[in-house]
Amino acid sequence: MPENTKNMPTVRGAKISKYPIEHFVADPEDTPIQATDSAVSTEAPVSLWLEAWRNLRTQPLFLISAFLILAVIFVALFPGLFTNEQPNAQCMLANSDGGPAPGHPLGFTQQGCDILARVMYGTQSSLTIGLFATLSIVVFGGTIGAVSGFFGGWVDAVLARLGDIFFALPLILGAIVVVQIPFFRENRNVWTIVLILAAFGWPQIARITRAAVIEVRDADFVIAARSLGVSRTGALVRHVIPNSLAPVIVIATISLGVFIVAESTLSYLGIGLPPDVMSWGNDIFSAKSSLRSNPMALFWPALALSLTVLSFIMLGDALQDALDPKARKR
Amino acid sequence: MARFLLRRFLQLIPVFLGATLLIYFLVFSLPGDATAAICGEKGCTPAVEAALREQYNLDQPFWVQYFLYLKGIFTFDLGTNFAGQPITDILARVFPTTARLAIMALVFEAVFGIVIGLIAGLKKGKLFDSTVLVFSLVVIAVPIFVLGFLMQFVVGVKLEWANPTVSGDATFTELILPALVLGLVSFAYVLRLTRTAVIENSGADYVRTATAKGLSSRRVVMVHVLRNSMIPVVTFLGADLGALMGGAIVTEGIFNVNGVGNTLYRAVLNGEAPVVVSIVTVLIVVFVLANLLVDLLYAWLDPRIRYA
């Protein structure tokens, strides 16, 4: 116990307590620091991603959606393995709107084409569009969002307004306007549709990335990196972006499904992919006119489309639960 | 309050100018000519083409065209379509129909989405909650035109509860079915947003405090949980009003509603660029104003957000 309490300096004007101030300092042996130091962690530290993976492996939602997605990707890569029919070459008008027949389990379209073959071969364009549109918005929107969140100030203000401008145009509306531009009207293919969807889809992912980056930007490990001499851009690329990826991945997964729906909506309106490209949207569009007499021609491509979209949305859901430790603990 | 309003309003100006400029640029200044759509495949004589270019200001430099167009917006003179009808007349005819449709859809998705989302969130993990979640996923995944045809076929043709198509008057009862279809996907989103927010807020300290100080559970849920859960929902609904009006293209096509979407679709197919630009501009204005309204609602919902 310190003995010189009487000679402690006093603050002028302040009222001093009449009781001596006692200072108590615990012995080092009794401090909890000792206990903390001696505690040995039996588990190796686990990263967010490994922990998320362990959690995901046990989730039925994730397993089902992952299986469906792998199956869809496989069909898109090798459609010929699932049907003996050629989707376009063997169309017989004699089979128009025909029901299921031997070798043609799903029946025929109005043009007498095998529905199963068309659904299988149509997978590719829908999936390609979804995948590449999502990749583009993650790269473009993600960069814009990360830069505007990290640097702030006028850069943020300008980029946020730019995002607002594109955000003010709903995806389908913007796509419709662009599609009627003569250049796009004459060059309708998978890649121009990807371009159009990405052009009006990026602001959302930019907003999500910006919010995630702002959350991480002032974290201790970023300040530590900066004080160790890492440049601003280096800190952004090496520390901030990897730690704010989780919400971006979730939204990107869901966007993939949304883009597939958007493509089919454009094709349904007759302004998406040209009729000679096989896609679910085009098949639904051509089945529309014979809906009352042959509803199955619309049902099967719509089912394939819905299952694919559903599996991407379910995957997004599962990832969200796995990557958000706060939500998991509850 | 007035300063806050003014600031938000000023922030909208660059968005409005940027979006209209973007649309105008996309439609009028990329390769290809709007007159080609009027003249068709045969082509016009140079004299007719020159007259058309003058009529639609295409003979002016781009910036002059854009400013003439902006002037037209503020003087309610949007020019004419290719058939010579003033575009303002067309809009005055079709806009109320779509506005009615979109607002009915918005009310449907807001009321049902919030109520069902609240119940699901309070009963997290129960059978009701899981059923609702699966249902919402299916609704989001099935394209709206499939849902539309299905509802039209089942409710309109088989059960004959409603007319499968809408007449020119577009009365309230006729629009119920299309509004349900239009609002269905957003309903699923509202439901999920409300559910997530309710689950998050149910564990908050202020909810525990409210329960601990003896408030009835009804008051805790309605005032403390629900009101605090409304912020993401209101944001979504505000942005959705614009999307509903623009996204009505498919629904209006299925149910034959003579609204903005159908007019826009026809204009796109005919290549009537001036009509397309005007309609999209009106939709942008709706979107921007709806977002302004959302900002005001924020401050009412969450007093921590200051009018600064």
Interface residues (C-beta under 8 A of the other chain):
Chain A: R161 L162 D164 I165 F166 F167 A168 L169 P170 I172 L173 I176 V177 V178 V179 Q180 I181 P182 F183 R185 E186 G257 V261 S264 T265 Y268 L269 G270 I271 I284 K288 L291 P295 L298 A302 L305 S306 L307 V309 L310 I313 M314 D317 R330
Chain B: Q11 P14 V15 F16 G18 A19 L22 I23 L26 V27 L30 P31 G32 D33 A36 L137 V138 I140 A141 V142 P143 I144 F145 V146 F149 F153 I199 G203 A239 G242 A243 G246 G247 I249 V250 G253 L264 Y265 V268 L269 G271 A273 V276 V280 L283 I284 F287 V288
